[in-house]
Amino acid sequence: MKIQIVTICGSVRPGNYSNMALALAIDELKKDPKVEVTSIHLEDLDMPLPGLPAKKPEAIKAFQDSVSQATGVLLASPEYHGGISSPMKLAIDNLDFPSKLAGKPVSILGVAAGTIGAVKSSEQLRAICAHVGAVPLPLAVSIPHVHQVFDQNGHCQDPAMEALIRRSATSLLDYINNAVCPKLSLEAILREKESD
Ligand SMILES: Cc1cc2nc3c(=O)[nH]c(=O)nc-3n(C[C@H](O)[C@H](O)[C@H](O)COP(=O)(O)O)c2cc1C
């Protein structure tokens, strides 16, 4: 059975650091041959503000469908003014109400320029995910001084931080393999018995 992971990058800034961090997590995810990754880049979606019609309804529908079908989700957001980025919030608002994130395990990755890191935005993202019925995982990875952690080409200069970023991927797969997949298999067995 394939494990479908959707990643969402909460920065739309060209050359953004969130995507550099996410690239390491995606690299880690792809080490597992069972994993398929769908990367969402919010600048491609032209997302409407809540309550307004979508300019690209097919793109929004495809975004919602990919999250609906996901086994798990990895969210990467920069910290802006002590909170998550507005594109990340808008992305979550565009995942419908009730949310397509409901029931999904979510791994959280945050980047920030400052010393404190993305602690506040990660906690906020955790609260929003829990509110919409998702399952935010205990490990939220916060990257302080992100401008020093990555060079201009996206290469990580800090091996310890790289290991932590990669754990945002492995913790999601651990949860899926130990909690979600056994449950799905049991459901499949029960369905097989019912059809006998
Ligand atoms: C509007 C805005 C608000 C920001 N607020 C914070 C902040 O509260 N704390 C912090 O450490 N960095 C803050 N920063 C710096 C960003 O965290 C930093 O530029 C980071 O690289 C942004 O991520 P990105 O490169 O993925 O866009 C802010 C940047 C912007 C543009």
PDBQT file of the ligand as one rigid body, heavy atoms in Angstrom, charges set to zero:
ROOT
HETATM    1  C1  LIG A 201       6.168  40.031   7.532  1.00  0.00    +0.000 C 
HETATM    2  C2  LIG A 201       7.323  39.343   8.199  1.00  0.00    +0.000 A 
HETATM    3  C3  LIG A 201       7.289  39.101   9.557  1.00  0.00    +0.000 A 
HETATM    4  C4  LIG A 201       8.328  38.440  10.187  1.00  0.00    +0.000 A 
HETATM    5  N1  LIG A 201       8.241  38.160  11.512  1.00  0.00    +0.000 NA
HETATM    6  C5  LIG A 201       9.203  37.426  12.117  1.00  0.00    +0.000 A 
HETATM    7  C6  LIG A 201       9.070  37.022  13.468  1.00  0.00    +0.000 A 
HETATM    8  O1  LIG A 201       8.090  37.288  14.136  1.00  0.00    +0.000 OA
HETATM    9  N2  LIG A 201      10.085  36.291  14.022  1.00  0.00    +0.000 N 
HETATM   10  C7  LIG A 201      11.197  35.947  13.304  1.00  0.00    +0.000 A 
HETATM   11  O2  LIG A 201      12.087  35.285  13.840  1.00  0.00    +0.000 OA
HETATM   12  N3  LIG A 201      11.328  36.288  12.017  1.00  0.00    +0.000 NA
HETATM   13  C8  LIG A 201      10.362  37.022  11.404  1.00  0.00    +0.000 A 
HETATM   14  N4  LIG A 201      10.475  37.349  10.080  1.00  0.00    +0.000 N 
HETATM   15  C9  LIG A 201      11.634  36.873   9.337  1.00  0.00    +0.000 C 
HETATM   16  C10 LIG A 201      11.311  35.547   8.659  1.00  0.00    +0.000 C 
HETATM   17  O3  LIG A 201      11.095  34.518   9.595  1.00  0.00    +0.000 OA
HETATM   18  C11 LIG A 201      12.448  35.168   7.737  1.00  0.00    +0.000 C 
HETATM   19  O4  LIG A 201      12.589  36.181   6.746  1.00  0.00    +0.000 OA
HETATM   20  C12 LIG A 201      12.237  33.838   7.068  1.00  0.00    +0.000 C 
HETATM   21  O5  LIG A 201      13.296  33.632   6.169  1.00  0.00    +0.000 OA
HETATM   22  C13 LIG A 201      10.975  33.804   6.280  1.00  0.00    +0.000 C 
HETATM   23  O6  LIG A 201      10.802  32.528   5.736  1.00  0.00    +0.000 OA
HETATM   24  P1  LIG A 201      10.837  32.265   4.170  1.00  0.00    +0.000 P 
HETATM   25  O7  LIG A 201      12.247  32.542   3.727  1.00  0.00    +0.000 OA
HETATM   26  O8  LIG A 201      10.453  30.853   4.064  1.00  0.00    +0.000 OA
HETATM   27  O9  LIG A 201       9.854  33.209   3.533  1.00  0.00    +0.000 OA
HETATM   28  C14 LIG A 201       9.449  38.028   9.436  1.00  0.00    +0.000 A 
HETATM   29  C15 LIG A 201       9.482  38.283   8.054  1.00  0.00    +0.000 A 
HETATM   30  C16 LIG A 201       8.442  38.921   7.436  1.00  0.00    +0.000 A 
HETATM   31  C17 LIG A 201       8.478  39.131   5.950  1.00  0.00    +0.000 C 
ENDROOT
TORSDOF 0
